[in-house]
Amino acid sequence: MGEEKYNKLVRDRIPELLRQQGKICETVVLSDREYIEKLKEKLKEEVDDFIKAQPDKLASEIADVLEVLYALAEHKGISEAELDFTRQMKKRQRGSFRGKVLLKSVNTLQ
């Protein structure tokens, strides 16, 4: 038995779930500034996990990325509904990425 150091942002219920397993965990509530920094770190971590994920884990990893993005948005006063509305508007105006279009170059005609 030994102590494992993490110093990373975790989902809200993780300490409770660890205690249910008979583990003792040390936690702290972050300041707003610290929270944003840890969310940014978490986003990088979750994107890396998605990139490395096996096909059967992709949905779970994408859900983790979304959860971090929703937390970032909420902290900035943007609701999930507003975020989705904005995404839909941009999709209507500029399209999505489903067409797999790679822009290779643009020339100015003048």
Chimera marker file (.cmm) of the C-alpha trace (Angstrom):
<marker_set name="trace">
<marker id="1" x="0.000" y="0.000" z="0.000" r="1" g="1" b="0" radius="0.5"/>
<marker id="2" x="1.279" y="3.435" z="-0.853" r="1" g="1" b="0" radius="0.5"/>
<marker id="3" x="0.259" y="6.913" z="-1.667" r="1" g="1" b="0" radius="0.5"/>
<marker id="4" x="-0.300" y="7.821" z="-5.306" r="1" g="1" b="0" radius="0.5"/>
<marker id="5" x="0.024" y="11.493" z="-6.272" r="1" g="1" b="0" radius="0.5"/>
<marker id="6" x="-2.265" y="12.850" z="-8.983" r="1" g="1" b="0" radius="0.5"/>
<marker id="7" x="-2.682" y="16.632" z="-8.711" r="1" g="1" b="0" radius="0.5"/>
<marker id="8" x="-5.185" y="16.612" z="-11.550" r="1" g="1" b="0" radius="0.5"/>
<marker id="9" x="-8.771" y="17.634" z="-12.060" r="1" g="1" b="0" radius="0.5"/>
<marker id="10" x="-11.236" y="14.774" z="-11.684" r="1" g="1" b="0" radius="0.5"/>
<marker id="11" x="-14.958" y="14.376" z="-12.094" r="1" g="1" b="0" radius="0.5"/>
<marker id="12" x="-16.966" y="15.496" z="-9.066" r="1" g="1" b="0" radius="0.5"/>
<marker id="13" x="-17.951" y="12.014" z="-7.887" r="1" g="1" b="0" radius="0.5"/>
<marker id="14" x="-14.477" y="10.449" z="-8.059" r="1" g="1" b="0" radius="0.5"/>
<marker id="15" x="-13.584" y="11.168" z="-4.375" r="1" g="1" b="0" radius="0.5"/>
<marker id="16" x="-16.906" y="9.642" z="-3.258" r="1" g="1" b="0" radius="0.5"/>
<marker id="17" x="-16.345" y="6.564" z="-5.410" r="1" g="1" b="0" radius="0.5"/>
<marker id="18" x="-12.811" y="6.167" z="-4.035" r="1" g="1" b="0" radius="0.5"/>
<marker id="19" x="-14.091" y="6.411" z="-0.445" r="1" g="1" b="0" radius="0.5"/>
<marker id="20" x="-16.655" y="3.692" z="-1.229" r="1" g="1" b="0" radius="0.5"/>
<marker id="21" x="-13.683" y="1.505" z="-2.169" r="1" g="1" b="0" radius="0.5"/>
<marker id="22" x="-12.170" y="2.142" z="1.263" r="1" g="1" b="0" radius="0.5"/>
<marker id="23" x="-9.573" y="4.604" z="0.002" r="1" g="1" b="0" radius="0.5"/>
<marker id="24" x="-8.603" y="7.889" z="1.615" r="1" g="1" b="0" radius="0.5"/>
<marker id="25" x="-8.169" y="10.798" z="-0.733" r="1" g="1" b="0" radius="0.5"/>
<marker id="26" x="-7.046" y="14.369" z="-0.281" r="1" g="1" b="0" radius="0.5"/>
<marker id="27" x="-8.901" y="16.988" z="-2.303" r="1" g="1" b="0" radius="0.5"/>
<marker id="28" x="-9.020" y="20.752" z="-2.572" r="1" g="1" b="0" radius="0.5"/>
<marker id="29" x="-11.508" y="23.111" z="-4.226" r="1" g="1" b="0" radius="0.5"/>
<marker id="30" x="-9.721" y="25.238" z="-6.805" r="1" g="1" b="0" radius="0.5"/>
<marker id="31" x="-9.927" y="28.975" z="-7.295" r="1" g="1" b="0" radius="0.5"/>
<marker id="32" x="-11.461" y="30.110" z="-10.588" r="1" g="1" b="0" radius="0.5"/>
<marker id="33" x="-8.022" y="30.799" z="-12.068" r="1" g="1" b="0" radius="0.5"/>
<marker id="34" x="-6.675" y="27.404" z="-10.997" r="1" g="1" b="0" radius="0.5"/>
<marker id="35" x="-9.853" y="25.701" z="-12.232" r="1" g="1" b="0" radius="0.5"/>
<marker id="36" x="-9.495" y="27.123" z="-15.745" r="1" g="1" b="0" radius="0.5"/>
<marker id="37" x="-5.832" y="26.088" z="-15.897" r="1" g="1" b="0" radius="0.5"/>
<marker id="38" x="-6.669" y="22.557" z="-14.738" r="1" g="1" b="0" radius="0.5"/>
<marker id="39" x="-9.548" y="22.355" z="-17.232" r="1" g="1" b="0" radius="0.5"/>
<marker id="40" x="-7.135" y="23.270" z="-20.022" r="1" g="1" b="0" radius="0.5"/>
<marker id="41" x="-4.722" y="20.571" z="-18.833" r="1" g="1" b="0" radius="0.5"/>
<marker id="42" x="-7.612" y="18.112" z="-18.640" r="1" g="1" b="0" radius="0.5"/>
<marker id="43" x="-8.719" y="18.969" z="-22.174" r="1" g="1" b="0" radius="0.5"/>
<marker id="44" x="-5.231" y="18.166" z="-23.490" r="1" g="1" b="0" radius="0.5"/>
<marker id="45" x="-5.227" y="14.915" z="-21.494" r="1" g="1" b="0" radius="0.5"/>
<marker id="46" x="-8.635" y="13.870" z="-22.798" r="1" g="1" b="0" radius="0.5"/>
<marker id="47" x="-7.780" y="14.733" z="-26.411" r="1" g="1" b="0" radius="0.5"/>
<marker id="48" x="-4.580" y="12.677" z="-26.093" r="1" g="1" b="0" radius="0.5"/>
<marker id="49" x="-6.631" y="9.792" z="-24.666" r="1" g="1" b="0" radius="0.5"/>
<marker id="50" x="-9.025" y="10.063" z="-27.629" r="1" g="1" b="0" radius="0.5"/>
<marker id="51" x="-6.157" y="10.039" z="-30.140" r="1" g="1" b="0" radius="0.5"/>
<marker id="52" x="-4.706" y="6.883" z="-28.553" r="1" g="1" b="0" radius="0.5"/>
<marker id="53" x="-8.052" y="5.147" z="-27.952" r="1" g="1" b="0" radius="0.5"/>
<marker id="54" x="-9.001" y="1.773" z="-29.316" r="1" g="1" b="0" radius="0.5"/>
<marker id="55" x="-12.153" y="1.748" z="-31.498" r="1" g="1" b="0" radius="0.5"/>
<marker id="56" x="-14.317" y="0.298" z="-28.711" r="1" g="1" b="0" radius="0.5"/>
<marker id="57" x="-13.372" y="3.229" z="-26.396" r="1" g="1" b="0" radius="0.5"/>
<marker id="58" x="-13.921" y="6.111" z="-28.840" r="1" g="1" b="0" radius="0.5"/>
<marker id="59" x="-17.421" y="7.054" z="-27.649" r="1" g="1" b="0" radius="0.5"/>
<marker id="60" x="-16.249" y="7.170" z="-24.042" r="1" g="1" b="0" radius="0.5"/>
<marker id="61" x="-13.224" y="9.313" z="-24.893" r="1" g="1" b="0" radius="0.5"/>
<marker id="62" x="-15.286" y="11.725" z="-27.015" r="1" g="1" b="0" radius="0.5"/>
<marker id="63" x="-17.755" y="12.017" z="-24.117" r="1" g="1" b="0" radius="0.5"/>
<marker id="64" x="-14.853" y="12.937" z="-21.808" r="1" g="1" b="0" radius="0.5"/>
<marker id="65" x="-13.672" y="15.646" z="-24.226" r="1" g="1" b="0" radius="0.5"/>
<marker id="66" x="-17.212" y="17.025" z="-24.430" r="1" g="1" b="0" radius="0.5"/>
<marker id="67" x="-17.581" y="17.059" z="-20.645" r="1" g="1" b="0" radius="0.5"/>
<marker id="68" x="-14.446" y="19.183" z="-20.297" r="1" g="1" b="0" radius="0.5"/>
<marker id="69" x="-15.610" y="21.523" z="-23.074" r="1" g="1" b="0" radius="0.5"/>
<marker id="70" x="-18.999" y="21.907" z="-21.401" r="1" g="1" b="0" radius="0.5"/>
<marker id="71" x="-17.277" y="22.716" z="-18.086" r="1" g="1" b="0" radius="0.5"/>
<marker id="72" x="-15.109" y="25.359" z="-19.782" r="1" g="1" b="0" radius="0.5"/>
<marker id="73" x="-18.168" y="26.865" z="-21.452" r="1" g="1" b="0" radius="0.5"/>
<marker id="74" x="-20.213" y="26.856" z="-18.240" r="1" g="1" b="0" radius="0.5"/>
<marker id="75" x="-17.400" y="28.582" z="-16.364" r="1" g="1" b="0" radius="0.5"/>
<marker id="76" x="-17.461" y="31.321" z="-19.008" r="1" g="1" b="0" radius="0.5"/>
<marker id="77" x="-21.241" y="31.670" z="-18.672" r="1" g="1" b="0" radius="0.5"/>
<marker id="78" x="-22.118" y="29.663" z="-21.789" r="1" g="1" b="0" radius="0.5"/>
<marker id="79" x="-24.772" y="26.982" z="-21.363" r="1" g="1" b="0" radius="0.5"/>
<marker id="80" x="-24.744" y="23.632" z="-23.152" r="1" g="1" b="0" radius="0.5"/>
<marker id="81" x="-27.819" y="24.812" z="-25.072" r="1" g="1" b="0" radius="0.5"/>
<marker id="82" x="-26.090" y="28.017" z="-26.176" r="1" g="1" b="0" radius="0.5"/>
<marker id="83" x="-23.003" y="26.080" z="-27.176" r="1" g="1" b="0" radius="0.5"/>
<marker id="84" x="-25.046" y="23.644" z="-29.241" r="1" g="1" b="0" radius="0.5"/>
<marker id="85" x="-27.058" y="26.493" z="-30.803" r="1" g="1" b="0" radius="0.5"/>
<marker id="86" x="-23.829" y="28.250" z="-31.791" r="1" g="1" b="0" radius="0.5"/>
<marker id="87" x="-22.451" y="25.004" z="-33.208" r="1" g="1" b="0" radius="0.5"/>
<marker id="88" x="-25.609" y="24.497" z="-35.265" r="1" g="1" b="0" radius="0.5"/>
<marker id="89" x="-25.526" y="28.097" z="-36.558" r="1" g="1" b="0" radius="0.5"/>
<marker id="90" x="-21.886" y="27.752" z="-37.640" r="1" g="1" b="0" radius="0.5"/>
<marker id="91" x="-22.735" y="24.442" z="-39.272" r="1" g="1" b="0" radius="0.5"/>
<marker id="92" x="-25.557" y="26.059" z="-41.277" r="1" g="1" b="0" radius="0.5"/>
<marker id="93" x="-23.433" y="29.067" z="-42.241" r="1" g="1" b="0" radius="0.5"/>
<marker id="94" x="-20.062" y="27.443" z="-42.864" r="1" g="1" b="0" radius="0.5"/>
<marker id="95" x="-20.776" y="23.718" z="-43.005" r="1" g="1" b="0" radius="0.5"/>
<marker id="96" x="-19.452" y="20.862" z="-40.939" r="1" g="1" b="0" radius="0.5"/>
<marker id="97" x="-16.354" y="18.703" z="-41.287" r="1" g="1" b="0" radius="0.5"/>
<marker id="98" x="-18.224" y="15.685" z="-42.618" r="1" g="1" b="0" radius="0.5"/>
<marker id="99" x="-17.304" y="16.485" z="-46.229" r="1" g="1" b="0" radius="0.5"/>
<marker id="100" x="-13.656" y="15.673" z="-45.441" r="1" g="1" b="0" radius="0.5"/>
<marker id="101" x="-12.552" y="18.788" z="-47.385" r="1" g="1" b="0" radius="0.5"/>
<marker id="102" x="-8.853" y="19.689" z="-47.199" r="1" g="1" b="0" radius="0.5"/>
<marker id="103" x="-8.133" y="23.241" z="-48.399" r="1" g="1" b="0" radius="0.5"/>
<marker id="104" x="-4.770" y="23.079" z="-50.118" r="1" g="1" b="0" radius="0.5"/>
<marker id="105" x="-4.387" y="26.637" z="-51.423" r="1" g="1" b="0" radius="0.5"/>
<marker id="106" x="-6.182" y="29.848" z="-52.342" r="1" g="1" b="0" radius="0.5"/>
<marker id="107" x="-5.146" y="32.264" z="-55.104" r="1" g="1" b="0" radius="0.5"/>
<marker id="108" x="-6.225" y="35.873" z="-55.301" r="1" g="1" b="0" radius="0.5"/>
<marker id="109" x="-7.564" y="36.850" z="-58.738" r="1" g="1" b="0" radius="0.5"/>
<marker id="110" x="-6.330" y="40.437" z="-59.241" r="1" g="1" b="0" radius="0.5"/>
<link id1="1" id2="2" r="1" g="1" b="0" radius="0.2"/>
<link id1="2" id2="3" r="1" g="1" b="0" radius="0.2"/>
<link id1="3" id2="4" r="1" g="1" b="0" radius="0.2"/>
<link id1="4" id2="5" r="1" g="1" b="0" radius="0.2"/>
<link id1="5" id2="6" r="1" g="1" b="0" radius="0.2"/>
<link id1="6" id2="7" r="1" g="1" b="0" radius="0.2"/>
<link id1="7" id2="8" r="1" g="1" b="0" radius="0.2"/>
<link id1="8" id2="9" r="1" g="1" b="0" radius="0.2"/>
<link id1="9" id2="10" r="1" g="1" b="0" radius="0.2"/>
<link id1="10" id2="11" r="1" g="1" b="0" radius="0.2"/>
<link id1="11" id2="12" r="1" g="1" b="0" radius="0.2"/>
<link id1="12" id2="13" r="1" g="1" b="0" radius="0.2"/>
<link id1="13" id2="14" r="1" g="1" b="0" radius="0.2"/>
<link id1="14" id2="15" r="1" g="1" b="0" radius="0.2"/>
<link id1="15" id2="16" r="1" g="1" b="0" radius="0.2"/>
<link id1="16" id2="17" r="1" g="1" b="0" radius="0.2"/>
<link id1="17" id2="18" r="1" g="1" b="0" radius="0.2"/>
<link id1="18" id2="19" r="1" g="1" b="0" radius="0.2"/>
<link id1="19" id2="20" r="1" g="1" b="0" radius="0.2"/>
<link id1="20" id2="21" r="1" g="1" b="0" radius="0.2"/>
<link id1="21" id2="22" r="1" g="1" b="0" radius="0.2"/>
<link id1="22" id2="23" r="1" g="1" b="0" radius="0.2"/>
<link id1="23" id2="24" r="1" g="1" b="0" radius="0.2"/>
<link id1="24" id2="25" r="1" g="1" b="0" radius="0.2"/>
<link id1="25" id2="26" r="1" g="1" b="0" radius="0.2"/>
<link id1="26" id2="27" r="1" g="1" b="0" radius="0.2"/>
<link id1="27" id2="28" r="1" g="1" b="0" radius="0.2"/>
<link id1="28" id2="29" r="1" g="1" b="0" radius="0.2"/>
<link id1="29" id2="30" r="1" g="1" b="0" radius="0.2"/>
<link id1="30" id2="31" r="1" g="1" b="0" radius="0.2"/>
<link id1="31" id2="32" r="1" g="1" b="0" radius="0.2"/>
<link id1="32" id2="33" r="1" g="1" b="0" radius="0.2"/>
<link id1="33" id2="34" r="1" g="1" b="0" radius="0.2"/>
<link id1="34" id2="35" r="1" g="1" b="0" radius="0.2"/>
<link id1="35" id2="36" r="1" g="1" b="0" radius="0.2"/>
<link id1="36" id2="37" r="1" g="1" b="0" radius="0.2"/>
<link id1="37" id2="38" r="1" g="1" b="0" radius="0.2"/>
<link id1="38" id2="39" r="1" g="1" b="0" radius="0.2"/>
<link id1="39" id2="40" r="1" g="1" b="0" radius="0.2"/>
<link id1="40" id2="41" r="1" g="1" b="0" radius="0.2"/>
<link id1="41" id2="42" r="1" g="1" b="0" radius="0.2"/>
<link id1="42" id2="43" r="1" g="1" b="0" radius="0.2"/>
<link id1="43" id2="44" r="1" g="1" b="0" radius="0.2"/>
<link id1="44" id2="45" r="1" g="1" b="0" radius="0.2"/>
<link id1="45" id2="46" r="1" g="1" b="0" radius="0.2"/>
<link id1="46" id2="47" r="1" g="1" b="0" radius="0.2"/>
<link id1="47" id2="48" r="1" g="1" b="0" radius="0.2"/>
<link id1="48" id2="49" r="1" g="1" b="0" radius="0.2"/>
<link id1="49" id2="50" r="1" g="1" b="0" radius="0.2"/>
<link id1="50" id2="51" r="1" g="1" b="0" radius="0.2"/>
<link id1="51" id2="52" r="1" g="1" b="0" radius="0.2"/>
<link id1="52" id2="53" r="1" g="1" b="0" radius="0.2"/>
<link id1="53" id2="54" r="1" g="1" b="0" radius="0.2"/>
<link id1="54" id2="55" r="1" g="1" b="0" radius="0.2"/>
<link id1="55" id2="56" r="1" g="1" b="0" radius="0.2"/>
<link id1="56" id2="57" r="1" g="1" b="0" radius="0.2"/>
<link id1="57" id2="58" r="1" g="1" b="0" radius="0.2"/>
<link id1="58" id2="59" r="1" g="1" b="0" radius="0.2"/>
<link id1="59" id2="60" r="1" g="1" b="0" radius="0.2"/>
<link id1="60" id2="61" r="1" g="1" b="0" radius="0.2"/>
<link id1="61" id2="62" r="1" g="1" b="0" radius="0.2"/>
<link id1="62" id2="63" r="1" g="1" b="0" radius="0.2"/>
<link id1="63" id2="64" r="1" g="1" b="0" radius="0.2"/>
<link id1="64" id2="65" r="1" g="1" b="0" radius="0.2"/>
<link id1="65" id2="66" r="1" g="1" b="0" radius="0.2"/>
<link id1="66" id2="67" r="1" g="1" b="0" radius="0.2"/>
<link id1="67" id2="68" r="1" g="1" b="0" radius="0.2"/>
<link id1="68" id2="69" r="1" g="1" b="0" radius="0.2"/>
<link id1="69" id2="70" r="1" g="1" b="0" radius="0.2"/>
<link id1="70" id2="71" r="1" g="1" b="0" radius="0.2"/>
<link id1="71" id2="72" r="1" g="1" b="0" radius="0.2"/>
<link id1="72" id2="73" r="1" g="1" b="0" radius="0.2"/>
<link id1="73" id2="74" r="1" g="1" b="0" radius="0.2"/>
<link id1="74" id2="75" r="1" g="1" b="0" radius="0.2"/>
<link id1="75" id2="76" r="1" g="1" b="0" radius="0.2"/>
<link id1="76" id2="77" r="1" g="1" b="0" radius="0.2"/>
<link id1="77" id2="78" r="1" g="1" b="0" radius="0.2"/>
<link id1="78" id2="79" r="1" g="1" b="0" radius="0.2"/>
<link id1="79" id2="80" r="1" g="1" b="0" radius="0.2"/>
<link id1="80" id2="81" r="1" g="1" b="0" radius="0.2"/>
<link id1="81" id2="82" r="1" g="1" b="0" radius="0.2"/>
<link id1="82" id2="83" r="1" g="1" b="0" radius="0.2"/>
<link id1="83" id2="84" r="1" g="1" b="0" radius="0.2"/>
<link id1="84" id2="85" r="1" g="1" b="0" radius="0.2"/>
<link id1="85" id2="86" r="1" g="1" b="0" radius="0.2"/>
<link id1="86" id2="87" r="1" g="1" b="0" radius="0.2"/>
<link id1="87" id2="88" r="1" g="1" b="0" radius="0.2"/>
<link id1="88" id2="89" r="1" g="1" b="0" radius="0.2"/>
<link id1="89" id2="90" r="1" g="1" b="0" radius="0.2"/>
<link id1="90" id2="91" r="1" g="1" b="0" radius="0.2"/>
<link id1="91" id2="92" r="1" g="1" b="0" radius="0.2"/>
<link id1="92" id2="93" r="1" g="1" b="0" radius="0.2"/>
<link id1="93" id2="94" r="1" g="1" b="0" radius="0.2"/>
<link id1="94" id2="95" r="1" g="1" b="0" radius="0.2"/>
<link id1="95" id2="96" r="1" g="1" b="0" radius="0.2"/>
<link id1="96" id2="97" r="1" g="1" b="0" radius="0.2"/>
<link id1="97" id2="98" r="1" g="1" b="0" radius="0.2"/>
<link id1="98" id2="99" r="1" g="1" b="0" radius="0.2"/>
<link id1="99" id2="100" r="1" g="1" b="0" radius="0.2"/>
<link id1="100" id2="101" r="1" g="1" b="0" radius="0.2"/>
<link id1="101" id2="102" r="1" g="1" b="0" radius="0.2"/>
<link id1="102" id2="103" r="1" g="1" b="0" radius="0.2"/>
<link id1="103" id2="104" r="1" g="1" b="0" radius="0.2"/>
<link id1="104" id2="105" r="1" g="1" b="0" radius="0.2"/>
<link id1="105" id2="106" r="1" g="1" b="0" radius="0.2"/>
<link id1="106" id2="107" r="1" g="1" b="0" radius="0.2"/>
<link id1="107" id2="108" r="1" g="1" b="0" radius="0.2"/>
<link id1="108" id2="109" r="1" g="1" b="0" radius="0.2"/>
<link id1="109" id2="110" r="1" g="1" b="0" radius="0.2"/>
</marker_set>
